[in-house]
């Protein structure tokens, strides 16, 4: 993918004079790729083009099979503007940069540059790998038994690789080893203060990105850029977010903070190597133990009021002692000394952020034992997103499932968009002559256009939704529900001859249903969460048509199993959030304080989105057939069922298990879903 011009050569007039019109370019690409004309794809391409041309935000649900990637990539390259595309999963990021964009480059006459940019920790750190086996090196994680072999592998890789990207390693490297070979943003002193700055893989990746018109990143990196007010990613005109349903959660993580007591102890030891006195190190170790004791008194609890005060005081003390130790560090060109200085600085920022938690922050204790940690997250991310993102450039949010119907109010509101406000505009479009140092005025606002893309699937012909209203209520009688629901499950997986994805809302249900199927007389392979790494389980599931994969939320999204590898998706219960989860509980409290019905405004939208994700695992192409079975009678009997059913595809519905089994047998025996 290359072009004779750089983005800056044509940015001045690309707003008025595009390189190409989107629909003819899309038709050219589809023809060259031997694809098929999809009206929904053309509608989405038109909507994206209008959002880019006129400078307003767009929210669109484009179901699987609608060709959404091509629909937003074509207008992006046709516009000639600098565009960042953010995805949630590595799989889609790799698909865009490794398949879709190269295909577009070969299928059209429009020349462009594109690259992927990942977080710093995804690249080999030349400085750390040079000293990784030095006797005095301290590790943030204890290396495993394979460390020496891993080091040889990564050193050889770093000498031969032009990118240093972990994803390009010939084999897998344990996380504990990789942490010793890579550098996070929290510890990197920066290219100008590092002897390897010129050759740094991460810096080279940033340079490539700054010279490219299309930059593909993940949600986490996009959110870091939003939080840093645009100081992470290269300057860009448009942000396109695919898998946008996951953006609010990524922003919540990015705008928050977490601190493990053990991290303070490890940092103390590192500072002691580079100038901090033994007394300073001892003080930090003492405070580490005190913080750990406090957190163990509140496992799994949200910290507010009097319960937070002792922790808050300890955080303030940690910040003060870290600042004292940092001021005593030896001035040195030693790379590890510089990393220690940087890490101390970022830890000070973290503890001060947590100690200064405000009314819109949620603080709680997570984990147990050595993994116990303090977490902070904002109650909502809409306000900072509106200020730092929506007011800076047009944003296009696309996903196969957004939950609900256009204009997708719940999704939009969570990101700071307002469906009651009119669509914005560019204001000063790219290329507008401005006085030196004067920022462009943006009028993009918080209004947006919305589009529900027509699916390419025939939902009622291809899929069946089965719910038995006579099953026991899982929330009121778990024992009876497990028995009756388990009996239904066995009948369904027998009819599908395996080929099933069983999505559970708890680990206990995973263990129960996996054991139930294994103890039956069915001749199928059962793959349960915990048997192997998630990626390995998914690979086995796709490769073995007669297998059954049983898992929790890890597997509700991101599995692409077309054809006969998955003709049945079983959802154990309506996926309501766990009421005791601290962040969710805080959101419910806030809704109630605003006079809202928390169940309707918090619980239902969250459950609808997750339910839509799970149901979306069934159909991946037009020839697929199959059944989604929800073993929760409330989806057929409760008044709120309508809000939930709006979020899932409009499959043919049945309450008869015989009907559902017949549909499964037809799909399994017919060689397609």
Residue, then its C-alpha position, 0 to 999 in steps of 0.5 A: x500500500x503506497x502512494x506518491x503523495x503524503x497526507x500533507x500534500x493533499x490535505x489542504x483541498x481534500x475536503x472539497x475535492x475527494x480523490x474519488x467518489x465512494x460508491x463508484x470506488x466501492x463498486x470497483x473494489x467489490x467487482x475486483x474482489x469478486x464480491x457481491x452487491x449489497x444494498x446495506x453496504x452501499x448505504x453504510x458507505x454513503x453514510x460514512x462519506x456524508x459524515x466525513x464530507x460534512x463533518x458530523x458524527x455517525x452511529x451505525x449498526x451493521x450486522x455480520x455479513x453486511x460488509x461493513x469493513x469495506x463500507x467504511x474503508x472505501x470512503x476513508x481512502x477516497x477522502x484523502x484525509x488522515x484517518x484512524x481506525x480503532x478496533x476492539x479485537x486483535x483479530x479484526x486489527x490484523x484482518x484490516x491491515x493484513x487483508x482488507x487494506x491490501x486488497x483495496x490497494x490492489x483492487x482500486x487505482x487510488x493509492x494510499x498508505x496504511x499501517x498498524x500502531x500498537x501499544x509500546x509493550x507490544x514491541x521488543x525493547x532493545x534497551x531491556x533485552x540487552x540487559x535482561x540476563x544481567x545478574x542485577x536486573x529486577x523483574x516486574x514479574x518473576x520469569x518462568x523456567x523457559x526464560x533463558x530460551x525465550x531470551x535467545x528467541x527474542x534476541x534473534x528475532x530483534x536482530x532480524x525483524x524490521x518491526x519488533x512486533x510480538x505478533x510476528x514472533x515465530x512462536x509463543x512467549x510467556x507473558x512473564x518473559x515478554x514483560x522482561x523484553x518489552x517496555x510499557x509507557x509507564x516506564x519508558x523514559x522516551x526516545x530522546x532520553x534513551x540510548x536506543x531511541x533512534x533504533x527503537x521499534x516502538x518509535x519507528x512504528x510511531x514514525x510510520x504511523x505519522x507518515x500514513x493516511x490510514x492508521x489501524x489501532x486498538x480501542x485501548x490506544x485510541x482511549x489513551x490518546x483521548x485521555x492524553x488530549x491527542x498526544x499519543x496518536x499522530x494528528x488525524x482528521x477522522x476517527x472510525x471505531x469498529x466494534x464500537x459496542x466495546x469502546x465505552x468499556x475500554x474508555x472506562x479502563x483507560x480513564x481509570x487506574x489500578x495499584x497493586x501493593x506488590x508493585x510498590x515493593x518492587x519499585x522500592x527495590x528498583x529505586x534502592x539500586x539507583x540512589x534511594x537510601x535503605x531507609x527510604x526503601x524500608x519505609x516504602x516496604x512498610x507502607x506496601x504491607x500496610x496497604x495490603x493489610x487494608x485492602x485485605x479487610x475490604x476484599x471485593x468491596x467498594x470503598x466510600x466514606x469512612x472505609x476509604x479514608x485509611x486507604x486514602x491516607x496510605x495512598x498520600x503517604x506512598x506518593x510522598x515517600x515515592x517523591x522523596x525516593x525519586x528525588x534521591x536517584x543518582x543522575x545517570x545514563x544507565x537505561x534501568x535508572x532512567x526507567x526507574x525514574x520514569x516508573x516512579x513518576x507514573x506511580x506517583x501520578x497513579x497514587x495521587x489520582x486515586x487519593x484524589x478520587x472524586x464524587x464521579x469516581x468509583x474505588x474498589x478492591x479487586x482480587x485476592x492474595x498476591x493479586x489483590x489490588x485497588x481499582x478506580x474507574x469513572x462512573x461514566x465516560x460520556x463527559x470526558x469523551x464529549x470534551x476530548x473526542x467529539x469536539x475535536x473531529x467527526x467520529x464514526x461508530x460502527x458495530x455488528x451489534x449496538x443493542x436496541x434500535x436506531x438511534x441507539x440512545x443507550x450506546x450513544x449516551x454512554x459515549x457523550x452523544x446526544x440524540x436530541x441535538x442536531x448533527x454538527x459540521x466541520x467548522x474549519x475543515x482540514x486545510x483551512x488557512x489559520x494563523x500560526x498556532x491557531x487551532x481549527x474551530x470544530x462544530x462537530x458537537x454531540x449530535x449525530x446521524x444514525x443508520x441501521x444497515x439492512x442485513x444481508x441475512x434472511x434472519x427468519x429463514x436462517x435462524x431460530x430463537x428457542x425459549x421455553x417459558x415453562x422452564x423454572x426461573x433461574x433467579x428463584x429456583x436454581x436447583x430445579x432450573x439446572x436440572x430442567x435446563x440441563x435436560x434441554x441442553x442435552x437434547x439440543x446438543x444431541x440434535x446438533x451432533x455437537x457443533x455447539x457454543x454454550x455461553x454461560x453467565x458464571x464459572x459455576x454454570x460452565x463447570x456444571x454444564x460441561x460436566x453434564x455433557x461429559x457424563x452423558x452418553x453423547x459422542x462429542x468433544x467437550x471443550x470447557x473454559x480453563x482446559x486451555x488458553x481461550x485462543x487454543x480452545x477456539x481453534x479446537x472448536x472451529x477445527x473439530x465440527x463435533x465439539x462443544x465449547x462451554x465458556x463465560x463472557x470471554x467467549x460471548x464475542x470475537x468467535x467467528x465459526x462459519x459453516x457447520x462448526x457452530x449450528x447451535x448457540x446456547x445461552x444459559x441465562x439473561x446476562x444481567x450484570x452482577x448486582x454486587x459488582x462495585x462499578x455496576x452497583x455505583x452506576x445503579x445508585x447514581x441512576x436512582x439518585x437522578x430519579x431513574x429506574x436503574x433496572x430499566x436504564x442500567x441493567x436492561x441496556x447492559x444485558x441487551x448488548x451482551x445478549x446481542x453479542x452472544x446471539x451474534x455468534x450463530x450466523x456468519x455467512x448467508x449459507x449458515x443455518x442454526x438455533x439460538x437457545x436461551x434457557x431462561x424463561x424470563x425472555x418469554x414471560x417478563x414485561x422487559x422481554x421486548x427491550x431485550x428481544x429488540x437487541x437480537x436478530x429477528x429470528x423465527x421464534x419457537x417455544x417448542x423444543x421438538x421444533x428447535x431440535x428438528x431445525x438443528x437436525x436439518x442444519x446438521x444433516x444438510x451440511x450447512x446451518 
